[in-house]
Amino acid sequence: MVGDALQVTVDRHWAGRTCAELLAALQLPAGFVRRLLAMGAVRSGGRTLTAEEQLASGQRLWLEGGVEEADPWPLPANQALAWPPVHVLFEDDHQLVVDKPAGLLVYPGSPADADTLAHRVALYYQGLGVRRRVRHVHRLDRDTTGVLLYAKHAYSARALDQELRSGAIQRVYWAMTTGRLDPPAGTIAAPIGRDRHVSGRYRVFPGGKPAVTHYRTLACRQMGAGYVSLVECRLATGRTHQIRVHLAAHGCPLLGDRLYGGGPGTGAGAWPQGHALHAVSITWTHLYTGERVTVQAPCPPAWAEVWAAWGWQQ
């Protein structure tokens, strides 16, 4: 990024190729590419490029940064100073990964939601002198902690969205559950849809959208008359509440997840608040280097405290 524009330098391997081919190689959807070219947002040497224009080695293309950035996230000045800073785990010109705390919405659902992770990221951008929209690539529930990936401009947003849809972005979660899974490792492939009888709740049923979760039990401990388990989950799809719904359907709801039947636990097995789900890591292919990038989030303090009470090692 140079200012608010994405600068692309053509190397010798792309000499003679067309502008449209280069834009497609940046993982931009065909419809978005057509719109960019129609808007005159792709320029070189002070002139607008066409789709079929052939490129030269060393040529510089400028993709204007104002595309869909005219309405950045509004910051209520009277509240912004009270927001805690975001914990940045990874950042470059194109992508940002932050560590989401528990009890915080990813983005506001109404004007009453005056402190969300989106607001805090917007404040972080403002501190960098960057005036852009806040674009989360995926979502986490209010009580879920851990890694959350953001696109820092319209071009990376389109590319990362395509990567997410193709399954190339890999997400790993830890879940603390009641009970123990049988078998201890496997794949849950069960469609998920809205529960028509309980607002905000989802359930497994044949008419839902396909959903696949790979899991393995990392640890299991007896607590009183029952068990608690630490389960690693890898998402092959990204349905709302997917891990919570799948594990509950197999008799192992998350600790603290009252919406899906997970009680708070008792004694040393008590969960302090919210539900016990942590996004441990995310892996994706860097948009422009082609390298696989993995970012991990630290274990939340609440998890470490409960594990210490159980006598588990982190």
C-alpha positions in Angstrom: 0.0 0.0 0.0 1.3 3.5 -0.9 -1.0 5.9 0.9 -4.5 4.6 0.1 -3.6 2.9 -3.1 -2.5 -0.7 -3.8 0.7 -0.5 -5.9 1.5 -3.6 -8.1 4.9 -3.9 -9.9 4.8 -6.1 -13.0 7.8 -8.6 -13.0 9.2 -10.1 -16.2 7.1 -13.3 -15.9 4.0 -11.1 -16.4 5.3 -9.1 -19.4 2.8 -9.4 -22.3 0.0 -10.6 -20.1 -3.2 -8.5 -19.8 -4.3 -6.2 -17.1 -7.4 -8.4 -16.4 -5.2 -11.5 -16.0 -3.0 -9.7 -13.4 -6.1 -8.6 -11.4 -7.4 -12.1 -11.4 -4.1 -13.3 -10.1 -4.6 -11.0 -7.1 -7.5 -13.3 -6.2 -10.1 -10.6 -7.1 -13.5 -11.9 -8.2 -14.4 -11.4 -11.9 -17.3 -9.1 -11.1 -15.2 -6.9 -8.9 -12.5 -6.7 -11.6 -15.0 -5.6 -14.2 -16.3 -2.9 -11.8 -12.8 -1.7 -11.1 -12.0 -1.3 -14.7 -15.3 0.3 -15.5 -14.7 2.8 -12.7 -11.3 3.7 -14.0 -9.8 2.6 -10.7 -6.8 0.8 -12.3 -4.1 3.3 -13.5 -0.5 3.3 -14.7 1.6 6.3 -15.7 -1.3 8.7 -15.1 -3.7 6.9 -17.4 -6.6 4.5 -17.0 -5.9 0.9 -18.1 -8.3 -1.4 -20.0 -8.9 -5.1 -19.4 -7.0 -6.2 -22.5 -4.1 -3.9 -22.2 -0.8 -5.8 -22.3 1.6 -5.2 -19.4 5.4 -4.5 -19.5 8.1 -5.7 -17.2 8.7 -3.1 -14.4 5.4 -1.4 -15.1 3.6 0.0 -12.0 -0.1 -0.3 -11.6 -2.1 1.7 -9.1 -5.4 0.4 -7.7 -7.1 3.3 -6.2 -7.6 3.0 -2.5 -10.9 4.9 -2.4 -12.9 1.9 -3.7 -15.7 1.4 -1.2 -13.7 3.2 1.5 -15.7 6.5 1.5 -17.6 5.5 4.6 -15.1 4.4 7.3 -16.3 3.2 10.7 -17.7 6.1 12.7 -16.0 6.7 16.0 -18.1 8.3 18.8 -15.5 10.7 20.2 -17.0 10.9 23.6 -16.6 7.1 24.1 -13.5 6.1 22.2 -11.0 7.0 24.9 -12.6 4.5 27.3 -12.0 1.5 25.0 -9.2 -0.8 25.8 -6.6 -1.2 23.0 -6.7 -4.2 20.6 -4.1 -6.9 21.1 -2.5 -7.2 17.6 -1.1 -10.7 16.8 -0.1 -10.0 13.1 -0.2 -7.1 10.8 1.0 -5.9 7.4 -0.4 -3.5 4.8 -3.1 -5.9 3.8 -4.2 -8.1 6.8 -4.6 -7.7 10.5 -5.1 -10.4 13.2 -6.2 -9.5 16.7 -6.8 -11.4 19.8 -10.5 -11.1 20.7 -11.4 -11.0 24.4 -14.5 -12.7 25.9 -17.8 -10.8 26.3 -17.3 -8.5 23.3 -19.3 -8.4 20.0 -17.3 -8.5 16.8 -19.5 -5.8 15.3 -22.6 -3.8 16.4 -26.0 -5.1 15.8 -27.7 -1.8 16.8 -26.8 1.7 17.8 -26.8 0.6 21.4 -23.7 -1.5 20.8 -21.3 1.3 21.4 -18.2 -0.8 22.3 -17.4 -3.7 19.9 -14.3 -5.1 18.5 -15.0 -3.2 15.3 -15.0 0.1 17.2 -11.7 -0.8 18.8 -10.1 -1.8 15.5 -11.4 1.5 14.0 -9.7 3.4 16.8 -6.5 1.4 16.2 -6.7 2.4 12.5 -7.2 6.0 13.4 -4.1 5.9 15.5 -2.1 4.7 12.5 -3.6 7.5 10.3 -5.5 4.9 8.3 -9.1 5.9 7.3 -10.7 2.6 6.1 -13.6 0.4 6.8 -13.3 -2.3 9.4 -13.7 -5.6 7.5 -13.8 -8.8 9.5 -13.1 -11.9 7.3 -14.9 -14.3 9.7 -16.8 -14.0 12.9 -16.6 -15.2 16.5 -19.5 -15.3 19.0 -19.6 -12.7 21.9 -18.0 -15.1 24.5 -15.6 -16.8 22.1 -12.0 -15.7 22.5 -9.0 -15.8 20.2 -7.8 -15.1 16.7 -9.8 -12.9 14.4 -8.7 -12.0 10.8 -9.4 -8.6 9.2 -8.8 -7.3 5.7 -7.3 -3.8 5.7 -8.6 -2.7 2.3 -11.2 -3.6 -0.3 -8.8 -5.7 -2.5 -7.6 -7.9 0.4 -11.2 -8.2 1.6 -12.3 -9.7 -1.8 -9.4 -12.0 -1.9 -9.6 -13.3 1.7 -13.4 -13.8 1.2 -12.7 -16.1 -1.8 -10.0 -17.9 0.2 -12.5 -18.5 3.1 -15.2 -19.7 0.7 -12.8 -22.2 -0.9 -11.8 -23.7 2.5 -8.2 -22.5 2.2 -8.4 -20.6 5.5 -7.9 -23.1 8.3 -9.2 -22.4 11.8 -8.5 -24.4 15.0 -10.5 -24.0 18.2 -10.3 -25.4 21.7 -13.6 -26.2 23.5 -14.1 -27.2 27.1 -17.1 -29.5 27.2 -19.2 -31.4 29.6 -19.0 -35.2 29.2 -16.7 -37.1 26.9 -17.0 -37.8 23.2 -17.3 -41.3 21.8 -15.3 -41.9 19.7 -12.7 -39.5 21.2 -11.8 -38.2 17.7 -13.6 -38.1 14.4 -15.8 -35.9 12.1 -19.2 -34.5 12.7 -21.1 -34.0 9.4 -24.5 -32.7 10.3 -26.5 -29.9 8.6 -27.4 -26.9 10.8 -30.3 -24.4 10.6 -32.2 -22.0 12.8 -34.3 -23.4 15.6 -37.8 -22.0 14.9 -38.8 -22.4 18.6 -35.9 -20.6 20.3 -34.7 -17.2 19.1 -31.0 -17.0 18.4 -30.6 -20.8 18.7 -29.5 -23.2 15.9 -29.9 -27.0 15.7 -29.0 -30.0 13.7 -31.8 -31.0 11.3 -31.9 -32.5 7.7 -33.1 -29.3 6.1 -30.2 -27.2 7.4 -27.0 -26.1 5.6 -24.2 -28.6 5.3 -21.7 -28.3 8.2 -18.6 -30.4 8.9 -16.4 -30.3 12.1 -13.3 -32.4 12.6 -12.5 -33.0 16.3 -10.2 -34.8 18.6 -10.2 -35.0 22.4 -7.0 -33.6 23.9 -7.7 -34.4 27.5 -10.6 -35.7 29.7 -11.0 -35.6 33.5 -13.7 -36.9 35.8 -15.4 -34.2 37.8 -17.8 -35.5 40.4 -20.3 -37.9 38.7 -19.4 -36.6 35.2 -16.5 -35.6 33.0 -15.1 -32.5 31.4 -13.1 -32.7 28.2 -10.7 -30.4 26.2 -11.6 -30.9 22.6 -9.7 -29.5 19.5 -12.0 -28.6 16.6 -11.2 -27.8 13.0 -13.8 -26.2 10.9 -14.4 -27.4 7.3 -17.4 -25.1 7.1 -18.4 -21.9 9.0 -22.0 -22.1 10.1 -23.3 -19.9 12.9 -22.6 -21.6 16.3 -21.3 -24.6 14.4 -19.0 -26.0 17.1 -21.5 -25.3 19.9 -24.3 -27.0 18.0 -22.3 -30.0 16.8 -20.8 -30.8 20.2 -24.1 -30.3 22.0 -25.8 -32.6 19.5 -23.2 -35.3 20.5 -24.0 -34.9 24.2 -21.0 -32.6 25.0 -22.2 -29.0 25.2 -19.6 -26.3 26.0 -19.1 -25.4 29.7 -21.1 -22.3 30.4 -23.1 -22.5 27.2 -26.6 -22.4 28.6 -28.2 -21.8 25.2 -27.2 -25.4 24.2 -27.5 -27.2 27.5 -24.0 -26.6 29.0 -24.2 -25.7 32.7 -21.5 -23.7 34.5 -20.1 -26.8 36.2 -19.5 -27.2 39.9 -16.5 -26.9 42.3 -13.2 -27.0 40.5 -15.1 -27.6 37.3 -17.0 -24.3 37.4 -16.6 -22.0 34.4 -16.3 -18.4 35.4 -18.5 -16.8 32.8 -19.7 -17.1 29.2 -18.9 -20.3 27.2 -15.6 -22.1 26.9 -14.6 -21.7 23.3 -11.2 -20.3 22.1 -10.0 -19.7 18.6 -6.4 -21.0 19.0 -5.0 -20.4 15.5 -5.8 -19.4 11.9 -3.8 -20.3 8.8 -4.2 -18.7 5.4 -2.2 -18.2 2.2 -0.8 -14.7 2.1 -2.4 -12.8 -0.7 0.7 -11.5 -2.4 3.6 -13.6 -1.3 1.9 -17.0 -1.7 3.3 -18.2 1.7 1.2 -19.9 4.3 0.8 -17.8 7.4 -0.2 -19.2 10.8 -1.1 -16.9 13.7 -1.8 -18.2 17.2 -3.6 -16.6 20.2 -2.4 -17.0 23.8 -4.4 -19.0 26.2 -7.0 -16.6 27.9 -6.3 -16.0 31.7 -9.7 -17.6 32.6 -8.7 -20.9 30.9 -5.3 -20.9 32.7 -6.9 -20.3 36.0 -9.5 -23.1 35.6 -6.8 -25.5 34.4 -4.7 -24.7 37.4 -7.6 -25.5 39.7 -8.0 -28.8 37.9 -4.3 -29.6 38.1 -3.9 -29.5 34.3 -0.8 -28.2 32.6 -1.3 -25.6 29.9 
